[in-house]
Amino acid sequence: MDRYKILWKNEHIGRLTKIIPDMSYLEGTWEPNSTDLAQKFTDLISNFDTKSVMLNPIKGIRAILEDQNSYQTHISVISLGVNNELLVKKIIEESAIEWLLKNVPEE
């Protein structure tokens, strides 16, 4: 998989490309589209502290990855680093998805 769409607040806001997988984590290049919502997402996540969000996901936000087959995976957005490197964690287990939806804010 070379890229995913990123959906936030039920809107396509950009893509994650040049992905490097590491177990349930993905790191890749964040390519926002030219919408106000994409800019809001970028502004919000650029202030995240990677270590703090990894230790306490409630300090991050949630979004959805969508592959070319329209398969969607919930994610916890961890940080945006230099050169637009986005770090996310895929959430797959049903109980973990329930926890994510209940506890991690969308914004």
CORHUBEL-V651353 format. One record per run of one state. SS is the DSSP state (helix for helix, strand for strand, loop for the rest). FROM is the first residue (numbers start at 1). LEN is the number of residues. If there is no record, write none. Layout:
BEGIN
ss:SS from:FROM len:LEN
ss:SS from:FROM len:LEN
END
This chain:
BEGIN
ss:loop from:1 len:2
ss:strand from:3 len:6
ss:loop from:9 len:2
ss:strand from:11 len:12
ss:loop from:23 len:2
ss:strand from:25 len:8
ss:loop from:33 len:3
ss:helix from:36 len:10
ss:loop from:46 len:4
ss:helix from:50 len:6
ss:loop from:56 len:1
ss:helix from:57 len:3
ss:loop from:60 len:1
ss:strand from:61 len:6
ss:loop from:67 len:5
ss:strand from:72 len:9
ss:loop from:81 len:1
ss:helix from:82 len:3
ss:strand from:85 len:7
ss:loop from:92 len:2
ss:helix from:94 len:10
ss:loop from:104 len:4
END
